[in-house]
């Protein structure tokens, strides 16, 4: 089992920034992929960004050049720096992780609310 604990969500004005963190624990197996999905009211959950153990990032087109994902492998922690936020970024953000031992299965965090509003 993998436990994922997120932090850093909140309310921010348009154009502002937030940084999300997600710490993984409980797994004796190595985590190869970590990242973030988000789900806005009435919409499907969508991938925001993900990063491999080797630091290769992948971003959704809607957040590229505004969001930056990074990872501290020693701490099993992934970060999402979100800049130039706008109302369309309002959603619940979910951290996920996949193990080398079972790369088809996503472990999920509990979600953290990000609200962009003036």
N, C-alpha and C positions, 0 to 999 in steps of 0.2 A: 504494500500500500504506500501511496505517496500523499502527503498532506501539503496543500498549497495555501499559504496565508498572504493575502493581498493587503496593501495599505496605500494611502496617498490620494484617494479620490476626494471629491468635494465640489464646491461651487466656485466658479471662476468667471470673470467677465470676458466677453469676446475680445480676442487678441491676446489673452493671457496665457499662462503656462501652468502645467501641473506635472508632477513626476509620480508615476506609479511604481510600486515595488511588489515583488512576489517572491517569497522564500519557500523553498521546497524542503521537506524533511520526511523521514520515515522509510526511505527506500534503500535497500542494500545494493540495488542495481544502479548503474550509471544512467543519468538522464542525458539524452542526446538532443532533444529539441524542447525549447520553451518559447512561450509567446503569449499573445493576447488576442482574444476575440472581444467583440462588443455586440450588444443587442439593444436597439432603441425600441421604444414602445410601438407595437404594431408591425415590427420588422423582424426579419430573420437574423439569427446570429451570424456575424460576418468576421472573417479573419482580418485583424488589424496589422499585426506584425509578428514575425517569428524569427528565432535565431538558433543556429546549431551550436554544438559544443565548440566548434572551431571558429565561431564568430561570424558566420555567414548570415547576413540578415535578409529578410524578404518583407516587403511592405505592400499593403493595399494601395492602389493608385490614389485613393482619396486622401491618404495621409503622407504619402511620399514627400520628402523635403520639408515636412513640418514635424513629424514624429521621429524619434531616434530610439531604437531598441539596443540594449546592451546587456551583458551577462557577466556575472562573477562566478566562474565554475567552482572555485574553492568554497564559496558560500552557498552554491546551488540557488542563486538568486538572479532574477531577471528584472530589468528596469525598463520603463517606457517613459521617456521624456517627451512631453507633448507641448509644442509651441504653436503660436498663432491659432489658438483654438477658436472654433466658431460653433454656432448653435447646432449644426449638423453632427458635431462630435458628442453631443449629449447622449449618453447611453450608460448601461451597466457594462463595465469592463470585467472580463473573466480571464484569469490567468490559466494556462494549460501547460502540461508537460507530457512528454513521451519518453519511454525507456528504450534503451538499446535492446533489452530482452523482449519487448513487446511493442514494436514501433507503430502498430496500427491502433493502439488504444490511447485515448486522451484522459489524463487525470485533470480534474477541474478544481479551481478555487471557488470560493463562495460568491465572488463578484463584489465590485466596488462601484458606487455611483459616481459618475462624472456629469455635472450639470454646467453648461455654458449659457450664461444669461446675464443681462444687464439689470 
